[in-house]
Amino acid sequence: IELETSAPVDDILVGTSATGFCFINVKKGVTTSTKSDSPLASVVDQFVRLWIACQSGRSTRSWQRPLEVSKDRVVLVTGGGRSTTFTAALSKVLGRIDDRASIARDAVTSTEPERAAYDAVVQLLRLAFHRHTGTEGSNDAITSLLRLTRVAFLDPDGRDKANGLTLLKNAVVADPADAERWSSLPESAKRP
């Protein structure tokens, strides 16, 4: 596991037991926005830069090789109340794209939120490919990238708080006698 890596998707890089890689981008909140300065545009730009870097395969970095749908993933992890509709819709769309190996809009969307998420992501993908390669990005390239892509919603202050705290506590506090110190950790993490 690497944090703040040299990869274009640089938040977290995890090597898998299948000799694959999981590139993780973490954003506090993501919505269906096509604005060039939106969190979604930033995520999509990083995903495209990663895909281009990996397709070239011109590096000694272990992760810089053509990505394979059978063992690699590119993941957006987000949270916050504003992200719930977007992540639910995009997750369904990405599952269908992976199952069908197609980005045909009518085949992979069935609701208005899904169509909105699909339209925003594909538009931003085409813009990012154009910015970095001079071309819009072929349907095959976009399909390949989206088949690798997953989105996960985490709510560390809500539904996921208890499990997250338990996992961290078990990993951080080796001696049960130190449990009192654990209770101060969540508050100290909020300080600047």
N, C-alpha and C positions, 0 to 999 in steps of 0.2 A: 504494500500500500504506500503510495506517495501522495503528499499534499503539496499544493502550489507547484505543479510540475512544469516541465518545459514544453509539454504538449499544448496545442492550441485550446483544447478543452482542459484547463489547467487546475481546476479545484481539487479533484481527487482522481487518481489513476490506480486501479486495482488489477493485478494480474490474477488470472483464474487458474483453476486446476486443469482446465482444458487447453492450456497455453494461449488463452485469449486475453483480451483486455476489456475493462469496463471503464470508460471515460465519463466522469461525472461532473456536471455543472450544477452548482447550487445557487438558487436565486430566492430571495425572501418572498417575492410575489411575482407572478407572471399572469398576464391577461391576454385576451385576443386583441392585439394591437399591431398595426403595420407601421407605426411611426419608427423612423430610423434610430431614434434614441430610446426606444422601449426596451425593457428587459428581454422580451421575446426576440427582438431584432438582434440583441447582443448574443443570446444563446444560439440562434440560427447561424449567425456569422461565425461563431467559434466552431460549430459543428461542420460548417462548410470548409473552413480552413483546415480542420482536422482531416476531413475526408480527402481534400486535395493533397495534403502533406503525406498521408498514408498511401494514396494511390501512386505517388511518385516513387516511394520505396527507396529514396536516395539518402540513406542515413545509417549511422551505426546504432541509432536508438532502437531498442528492441520493439517498441510499439509502432515504429514507422515502417509499416508494411501494409499492403492492401488489406483492408478490413474484411472479415468473413462473417456472414450472417449466422453461421453455425457456431461461432465462438466469441464474437465481439459484440459489445453494446456501447451505445452512446446514450447517456441518461441525463435528463433534466430532473432535478429534485427541487421542489418548490413547496410553499405552504402559504398560509394566510387565507382569510375568508374570501378575498377577491380571486384567488386562484382555483377555487373548487370547481366551478363550472368549466373553465378552460381545461384543467387537467383531466377531468372525467371525460369530456368530449374528445380531446386529443388522444387519450389512452385508447379509447374504442377505435378511433380512426387508424391509429398506428397498428393495432392488432389486426385489423382487416387488411391493411396494406401488406403486412408481413405474411398473412395467410394467403392472400391472392397474388402477391408479387406484382402489384399494379397500383398506380396512383390515379386510376380513372375515378373522378369525383363521385359519379353516381353509384359506383360499385363499393365505395368505402365510407360513404356518409349516408345517414338516414334521418338526422334531425337538424334543425336549424343551428343549434350550438356546434354540432359536429361540422356542418358546412362552413360556419364562420371560422372555426379553428383550422380546418383544412385550408380554406382560402388564404388566411393570414400566413400560415406556415409556408405554403407553396409559393406565395408571392414573395415572402422574405427570402426563401431559398433561391429563387431565380435572381433576385437582386444581389444576393451575396455571391452567387456563382459569377454573375456578370462583373461585379466589383473586383473579384480576385482572379478571374480567368479571361474576361473580355467576352464571354459567351453566357447565355442564360442558364446553362446547365441542361443537359438532355433529360428526357423523362427517365431514361435508364439510370443515369447518375442520381437523380432525385429519388427514384424508387429504391436504389441500392442503399442510399443514406437513410431513408426513412424506415427501411426494414430493420436497420440496426438500432433505431431510436426507440427509447422508452421514456415515459414520464411517470414520476412518482410524487405523490402528495404526502407531506409530513406536517403534522400539527403538534409541535413540541410544547405548546402552551395549552393544548386541549386534549383531544382523544389519544394522542401518542405520548403524552407526558409521562404517565406512570411507567410504561414499558421502557421508554428512553432513560428515565432516571434509574430504573432497576438495572438495565444493562450497563450504564456508566458506573453505578455504584459498585457492581460486582467486578468491573474491570479496574476501577480506581482504588477502592478501599479493600486492601488485602486482609486487614485485621478488623474483625467486627468491633473491637474496642474503639476504633477510629470513626465509627459511624456518626458520632456527633459532629465531627469536622465535615462530613459529607453534606450535612444540612446547610452549610454556609456556601457551598460551591455554586448552586444555581444563582444566588443573589450576586456573588462576586463576579460571575461571568457576565452579568448585565452591565457592570461598570465599564466606563470608557477606558 
